[in-house]
Each structure stands twice: as C-alpha cells, then as structure tokens.
Amino acid sequence: WDLAAAGLKVAVISRPRSRGKPCAGGVTEKALARYRFSIAPVVREAVTSLAVSHSSSPVRHLSSATPFCVMTERAELDAFCREQAEQQGAVFHETAGLRLIEQGSSWVRVKTREGDSFSASWLIAADGANSAVARMLGERHLPGAMAIEGCVPREKVSDYPPMTLDFGVIRGGYGWLFPKGDHVNVGLYVWRHGVAAPERAALQRYCRARLGAEAEHVAGYPLGTWLPKARLVNGRVLFAGDAAGCTEVLLGEGIYGAVLSGQLAAQAVLGERPEVSYPRALAGWREELQHVSRLGQLFYGLLPVST
C-alpha cells in the first residue's frame, strides 16, 4: 500500500485467494493504529473483556471501557487489505509457488512455477515462517512457535464464550477461544517448536471440554518468532513479517509485527540504501522482542501444566 501510494510500480506475487493463511485473527489496538485505513468493514467483534484461566487459580475476568482488540476472519482481512492496495495501484499476481530467484548488483528477478518472470530493484519477502524465498536463498531455518486452530459454529457451542486464554492446557503454551459472531475460533499455542505437540487430538479434547463440540477446518502452522536472531537482508531482498520472525513469542501475536515490518521495509525502499536503513529501522522492535523472548522462556518455564 505504501509503495504504490508513493507512485512506485508494485507487483505483489501471492498465493491464490482460495488458500487463506491460518490465523486466529485477533487484531490489537496497537496493530489497528498502524493501518493506513480503517478495517472496520471486516471486524466481527470488538473486545472489551478477557477471561484468563489456569487450573491452579480461579478464572479472572479483565475488562476495559474501550476495545483493546478486534476479531477478524483472516481470509476476510486479507481480501480487504488486498483491495486497499489495489486501489493504490498495486497489481496482484497469483502463483502456486516460486521456481527461481536471481540477483544482480541492482536488480532481483523472480520466476514462478507458471513460467512468469518479474524483475525489480527490490524484493520484499513476506511469505511466512516457512519462507520459500529464504529457503531458495540458502538462509538458515530457525525454530519458532507452533499453533493449531479450528472453528466451531455458534449453534454447536454450549456456552458462547468471551475472548479467553487458558494457560497451561498444553505444555509451554495456552488454549484460546476467540468469539466471532457466527462461530468461535479455538486453538492451541506452544511458545517454541518441540516443547509440546499441538496436535489435532489435543485441540479436539480442549474444544470438547470448553465448548462441548469438535472443531472444524483444523489447521496447524508455524510462527516466526526469531527476529532477535534473524538476518533481515539478503542482497536485494528484505524479509518482513513471519519470514523475518516478527511475531512476539509470549502470546504469538504476529499481525502487529507484520504490519510494522512491512511499512518499515517500504519506507526503506523509498529512501536510500535499504539494506542499511531497514535493519536500523527495525532495531527497536528487534530489541523489544528480545526482552519478550526472555520473558516467554521464564513464564512458560515456570507455568505448570493443567491436569
């Protein structure tokens, strides 16, 4: 959006519309404040209360006079943001995947599996925790967090919940319930890959216990939480979002880091020497996530598992 609004010719090479990104879809007020446009048309619910639980303590209900988070469906949010970018002049090209990346001293070229070729001065790789761009450029894969989610239609829910975080229902993580009007998004989060396995069976047990039904459309996915150790630039390629590890590790919230890093990458491309200015611009968020990473390790290390 920023690059197209500034008058640059922008090609966005993306997955097909039918292949949505698994995501719990909660957007914090902090993230909302960074958008260049209102996302109100795709907000399912505005959240002013949060239930936090653990088996060793009673449920605590926290509330705010104003919303601190809004609930969206990720497919709807992505489609809406795409429309806003297209209105600024960005052109989207759908692909099943990349076949080749080539770089020169002043250019980068991407070739898709369909045979299309795109050349530009810079490539911003925002292609997720399993970044194909990073893999093709030989970047070292770093372990991140893991999550699994599904949804339960509202008519099948025994008791429609508030936004809920159930800590300790899985080792090194928590379970969540995100109410979205016609359904409840339900999931399990683990702060570091390998600490526990957020598997389908574990999700269904949690779902039956909390909602009295089984989840539908279940999908597991990795989250990029390695920004403190990440390499942000490879030649003419800047990494952003989960591909740069911009998700915070304590709760696994990634939309803020994705929007922030995308905007800073665009700002760098619009300026001079992006390979220098982009890492410098993201240094503050990198430092913050370094502190959050230590906090997450301490918090989940001390958190007992519910039985």
C-alpha positions, 0 to 999 in steps of 0.5 A: 500500500505504501509503495504504490501510494508513493507512485512506485510500480508494485507487483505483489506475487501471492498465493491464490485467494482460495488458500487463506493463511491460518490465523486466529485473527485477533487484531490489537489496538496497537496493530489497528493504529498502524493501518493506513485505513480503517478495517472496520468493514471486516471486524466481527467483534470488538473486545472489551473483556478477557477471561484468563484461566489456569487450573491452579487459580480461579478464572479472572475476568479483565475488562476495559471501557474501550476495545483493546482488540478486534476479531477478524476472519483472516481470509476476510482481512486479507481480501480487504487489505488486498483491495486497499492496495489495489486501489493504490495501484498495486497489481496482484499476481497469483502463483502456486509457488516460486521456481527461481530467484536471481540477483544482480548488483541492482536488480532481483528477478523472480520466476514462478512455477507458471513460467512468469518472470518479474524483475525489480530493484527490490524484493520484499519477502513476506511469505511466512515462517516457512519462507520459500524465498529464504529457503531458495536463498540458502538462509538458515531455518530457525525454530519458532512457535507452533499453533493449531486452530479450528472453528466451531459454529455458534449453534454447536457451542454450549456456552458462547464464550468471551475472548479467553486464554487458558494457560497451561492446557498444553505444555509451554503454551495456552488454549484460546477461544476467540468469539466471532459472531457466527462461530468461535475460533479455538486453538492451541499455542506452544511458545517454541517448536518441540516443547509440546505437540499441538496436535489435532487430538489435543485441540479436539479434547480442549474444544470438547471440554470448553465448548462441548463440540469438535472443531472444524477446518483444523489447521496447524502452522508455524510462527516466526518468532526469531527476529532477535536472531534473524538476518533481515537482508539478503542482497536485494531482498528484505524479509518482513513479517513471519519470514523475518520472525516478527511475531512476539513469542509470549502470546504469538501475536504476529499481525502487529509485527507484520504490519510494522515490518512491512511499512518499515521495509517500504519506507526503506525502499523509498529512501536510500540504501535499504539494506542499511536503513531497514535493519536500523529501522527495525532495531527497536522492535528487534530489541523489544522482542528480545526482552519478550523472548526472555520473558516467554522462556521464564513464564512458560518455564515456570507455568505448570501444566493443567491436569 
